[in-house]
Amino acid sequence: MSESDLPVLCCVCAFVMVRDFVAESGRQHHGDIWPMASYAAGVHHKQIPEMRKFDREHEVPTEYTSDGDPILRGPRHRKRYCEAHGLFDRNAGHSDPVPARCR
């Protein structure tokens, strides 16, 4: 933890990253949280048909809430969905979506 404020270099592209240890509301999630709707990855409700088509073409079929939030069925589905849409988790851990430049 003494090095938690130091930057980290990506081993592939030497991009400078910063660790972020802030936990949402100070608690960890345990157990089964799937399926989950992702507000952060949501689209406008009028874009849902277009996104469903995009998802099928990229072999990651996804349902959406009426508000346009994708319903992610599990960690693998979340990773594939995010990568198809160019999204990543800045607090990524093992097997989480990461920026394309760091794969």
C-alpha positions in Angstrom: 0.0 0.0 0.0 2.9 2.3 0.5 3.3 2.5 -3.3 -0.4 3.0 -4.0 0.0 6.6 -5.2 2.8 5.7 -7.7 1.9 5.5 -11.4 2.0 2.2 -13.2 3.2 1.6 -16.7 1.3 -0.6 -19.0 3.5 -3.6 -19.9 2.3 -3.5 -23.6 2.3 0.2 -24.6 4.0 2.0 -21.7 0.8 4.1 -21.1 1.0 5.7 -17.6 -1.9 4.5 -15.5 -2.9 5.6 -12.0 -4.3 3.2 -9.4 -7.7 4.1 -8.0 -8.6 2.5 -4.7 -11.8 4.3 -4.0 -14.6 1.8 -3.2 -18.1 2.7 -4.0 -19.8 3.6 -0.7 -17.0 1.7 1.1 -18.4 -1.7 0.8 -17.7 -4.8 -1.3 -20.2 -6.8 -3.3 -20.4 -10.4 -2.4 -22.5 -13.2 -3.9 -24.5 -13.3 -7.1 -25.2 -9.8 -8.6 -26.1 -11.0 -12.1 -27.9 -10.1 -14.2 -27.4 -6.4 -13.7 -28.4 -3.3 -15.6 -25.6 -0.9 -16.4 -26.6 2.7 -16.2 -23.1 3.8 -17.1 -23.2 1.8 -20.4 -26.7 2.9 -21.2 -28.0 4.4 -24.5 -31.0 6.7 -25.3 -34.1 4.6 -25.4 -34.6 5.4 -29.1 -31.2 3.7 -29.8 -32.2 0.4 -28.4 -33.1 -1.3 -31.7 -29.8 -0.1 -33.3 -27.8 -1.3 -30.3 -29.5 -4.7 -30.4 -28.5 -5.1 -34.0 -25.0 -3.9 -33.3 -24.7 -6.4 -30.4 -25.9 -9.3 -32.6 -23.4 -8.4 -35.3 -20.6 -8.4 -32.7 -21.8 -11.8 -31.2 -22.8 -10.3 -27.9 -26.6 -10.3 -27.9 -27.9 -8.1 -25.1 -31.3 -7.0 -23.8 -32.0 -3.5 -22.6 -34.3 -1.9 -20.0 -36.9 0.5 -21.2 -34.6 3.3 -20.3 -31.8 2.0 -22.5 -29.5 0.3 -19.9 -28.0 -2.9 -21.1 -28.8 -6.0 -19.0 -25.5 -7.8 -18.4 -25.9 -11.5 -17.6 -22.5 -12.2 -16.1 -18.8 -11.2 -15.9 -18.0 -12.8 -19.3 -21.0 -11.1 -21.0 -20.0 -7.8 -19.4 -16.5 -8.0 -20.7 -17.5 -8.9 -24.2 -20.2 -6.2 -24.3 -17.8 -3.5 -23.1 -15.1 -4.5 -25.5 -17.5 -4.5 -28.4 -18.7 -1.0 -27.5 -15.2 0.3 -26.8 -15.9 0.7 -23.0 -13.5 -0.3 -20.2 -13.4 -0.4 -16.4 -10.9 2.1 -15.1 -10.7 0.1 -11.9 -10.2 -3.2 -13.9 -9.2 -6.3 -12.2 -8.4 -9.7 -13.6 -10.7 -10.5 -16.6 -12.4 -7.0 -16.5 -12.6 -4.9 -19.7 -9.5 -2.9 -20.3 -8.6 -0.2 -22.8 -7.7 -1.7 -26.2 -4.3 -0.1 -26.1 -3.4 -2.2 -23.0 -4.4 -5.7 -24.3 
